[in-house]
Amino acid sequence: MRPFDDIDRLAKTPALDRIAAPLRDTVHKVLKRQDVKDALHGVWMGHPLHPVLAQLTVGSFASAGMLDVLPRTRRPATALIAIGMVSAVPTAAAGWADYADGHEEQQRVGVVHAAANGVMLAGYAASLLARARGRSFKGALWGWAALAVGTVGASLGGHMAYHQAMGANHAEGYPHIGPGDWTDVGAADELEEGEPTRRIVGDVGVLVVRRGRTFHALADRCAHASAPLHEGSIVDGDGRGECVVCPWHGSVFRLDTGSVVHGPATAPQPTFRTRVRDGRLELAVTGYPGVPAS
Ligand code: FES
C-alpha cells in the first residue's frame, strides 16, 4: 500500500459527506456575490488564487520552523508566524470558494484538508501565545507541532490539485490534440440558429453555435471540471457579446474568444477557427488560448 492510496480511500468515503455537504451549502449561502466569488477563484488573474496565496502562508510557517532551530532567531520566527496567520485568512477564503464548486470526491478530501489546516492554525495561535508570555522554547515546540500537522494538510491540498485535478485546466489538451488542419463537421445549414450543438472534430468534442453566417466553436469540455458545454445555455454576456453558461457550476465563457467572464473557471476555453466551403462547415483548432492563431 502506497501512502497516498489512503487519500484515495478518503475520497471514496461517503460518510464524510455528512460534513462536506453542509459545509458546501454554507459556503454557497455566504458567498452570494458573483464579483466576490470571481475574485476569490482568481478569474481576474487567469489562475486559481488559492495556491498562490498558500505559497505565502506555507512559506512563512515553514521558514519560521527553520528559524526556530537556529540560535537568536526567535523574534523573526515569531514575525513570520504572525504573517502566516494573517495570510491564512484570504488563503482559506479562496480555498472555500473553490471547495464549494468541487465534486463530491474532492470535497471529501477537502474537509480533511481544512480540518488539518484548522488544527495547524490553532497550534500556531498557541505558539504565539507562549511567545508573548516569554516562553519562547514552548512557542517553538508548538510551532514545530503545527508545522507537522500543516504538512499533512498541504499534502492533502497537493493531492486535490495534482491527483483530483481541482483547479487544473480541464481543456488544456485541446490545442495539442485538436486538428490543426481544416476538418469537415457537416452541412452548415443543419445547425439551428443560436442552438448549442456538439460536433466531433478529429478526437475532440466541440461546441458549435451558429449566428446567421457566423459560427462560433469552442472546446466542449469545460476548463473548470469537464462539463459538456453544449448542454449549457447561451446568454448575453453583460455587453461582452454572447456567452455560454456551463451547466454544472455556472462558469461563463465568451463565444467569440473563449475568455472567462465568470468563474469558477479561470482558464479560457480553447477556440476553433471556422469557415464554410461548398455549404460545409469546417473547423481547425486555434493555438493555445490567448495566443494568436498562426
Ligand atoms: S464544469 Fe464547473 S463550471 Fe464548468
Residues whose N, C-alpha, C, O or C-beta is under 5 A from the ligand:
A	BS01	FES	C222 H224 A225 S226 A227 C246 W248 H249 G250 S251
